[in-house]
Amino acid sequence: MSRSGDRTSTFDPSHSDNLLHGLNLLWRKQLFCDVTLTAQGQQFHCHKAVLASCSQYFRSLFSSGGGTGGHPHALGLGPGAQDGLGGPPKEPPPQPQEEPGTPSSSPEDKLLASPRAINNLVLQGCSSIGLRLVLEYLYTANVTLSLDTVEEVLSVSKILHIPQVTKLCVQFLNDQISVQNYKQVCKIAALHGLEETKKLANKYLVEDVLLLNFEEMRALLDSLPPPVESELALFQMSVLWLEHDRETRMQYAPDLMKRLRFALIPAPELVERVQSVDFMRTDPVCQKLLLDAMNYHLMPFRQHCRQSLASRIRSNKKMLLLVGGLPPGPDRLPSNLVQYYDDEKKTWKILTIMPYNSAHHCVVEVENFLFVLGGEDQWNPNGKHSTNFVSRYDPRFNSWIQLPPMQERRASFYACRLDKNLYVIGGRNETGYLSSVECYNLETNEWRYVSSLPQPLAAHAGAVHNGKIYISGGVHNGEYVPWLYCYDPVMDVWARKQDMNTKRAIHTLAVMNDRLYAIGGNHLKGFSHLDVMLVECYDPKGDQWNILQTPILEGRSGPGCAVLDDSIYLVGGYSWSMGAYKSSTICYSPEKGTWTELEGDVAEPLAGPACSTVILPACVPYNK
């Protein structure tokens, strides 16, 4: 109590507890809630004041008017596009979610908000379990954590910028580390950049490693996945093992160092952390390993031609990637996100951000590098914003470099790799439909023209089989076609093959088991677009198409497509029958003849994205 003249100030220490208790009671009884959060389809009714008082993210969102900023996008596959390549609909078509969303002010935030109402927010990238536990903390000051849920709580706390919860998670992990769980804790710490926790967990690992004999140590370095999150950590662990009994163990240094992949260590760390170790400078074998890695880093533009075991990621598990695409709505820019599907968590996650926005582009995987080519960085009905950009993504270091551009700007085209070359075929730009074909030499980094398509085409699909390139369907000067062409790169000639049974464009063509599968797309009937539901299978030997008994689950125009294991995956796209952009993933098994839908949606509905498969590091860092 303080006194000033006739005024007295009295402090009630129980008020804050009573206030929190009262807010929690209102929340439990769902009284006076004025905002609904949705994560993984589960709704949580909350109070804006509580969210804003604890989360800088919500405070900024609510004070700014909520969710109307960010990335404006446009879709070139909406109603009104008579050739399948045209402009956005006069009115935005309905979205596949009950609460239509548009991206918030930053793609990394993974938050979708309705531009019409701030009281409904769809949180993409947030798990329902993690959000429930974070909300529990906001209303009670308590959060229930376990090793099974702490990673989900950490992710939500970082997305929503609630450092108090992050701090509690770190404290929990630090207190829980034991001989039984240190590997799991170390992985979580590496994913979320918790350096102190990682150091504490690694102490248990080092203690175990130091007691290994030579054969066990060698087996540890060869194991998949690796026991630590980076190649540098693996090197440092090896050095500690050698130094622990230097007199008897140093003879094994060359053998152990041969098992390390020094090209996976960034060049600055090779100089600062590896070259500084004495035997790396004095032993001839170790010295050559270091020199080879240094030379590898000196030639970034040729690394995709110089891959070896020493430069490959320590994993053999391919992941499904989704790159760019156009979200719904007028005047919207294409996405610049690269997402990957986490099949353990059954959810799509953001991997990285492209140097530019793009849709109707192509991606090609070369020695686990991802080449992104062409597309359009804005939508225009005449292809005015088509690009000739070529970028290469390196998942080992989460880095991009720009490569020589194509000689022509092009979007809605096909690109592939064949031997030591990339081919880009047809498409459209401001001059109209293209028949030109360019060839990029992966070793010399140079583009040249090869034989053109017999006819200008855009929105076609393509695939590589038995050393030849097949191009199916597409739009020829505004007309949908069923054509199939085959290109022989040795002879540099195109040959017409048996037409498909159905005209289609903006579809996909995938190769499995010596068969080509034409899936999805649409065609025109009068002035109406119709989804093509039939799946056709082509036999290159017999030059014959057959219609399969199992049609596609739903219409998909302009989805991303990739083959992984024994299935063909289609991600996103536009359904003309539903009038909706899609955020789901469906996959077809030719062996079983069945369609299934994957759990988890991409960050937002997209059409015109591109898909590929790559091997990602065993420990993909959390993307802020």
ABEGO torsion letter per residue (X at the ends): XBBBEABBBBBBAAAAAAAAAAAAAAAAAGBGBABBBBBGGBBBBBBAAAAAAABAAAAAAAAAGGGABEBBBBBAABBGBAAGABBBBABBBBBABABBBBBBABAAAGBBBBAABAABBBBBGBBAAAAAAAAAAAAAGBBBBBAAAAAAAAAAAAAAGBAAAAAAAAAAAAAABBAAAAAAAAAAAAAAGBAAAAAAAAAAAAAAAAABBAAAAAAAAABOBBABABAAAAAAAAAAAAAABAAAAAAAAAAAAAABBAAABBAAAAAAAAAABAAAAABAAAAAAAAAAAAAAABAAAAAAABBAAABBBBABBBBBBBEEBBBEBGBBBBABBBBBBAAAGBBBBABBBABBBBGBBBBBBGGBBBBBEEBABBBAAGAABBABBBBBBAAAGBBBBBBBBABBBBGBBBBBBEABBBBBEEBBAAEBBABBBBBBAAAGBBBBBBBBABBBBGBBBBBBGGBBBBBEEBBGGBBBABBBBBBAAAGBBBBBBBBABBBBGBBBBBBGGBBBBBEEBBBBEABBBBBABBBBBBAAAGBBBBBABBBABBBBGBBBBBBEABBBBBEEBBAAAGBBBABBBBBBAAAGBBBBBBEBBABBBBGBBBBBBBBBABBBBBX
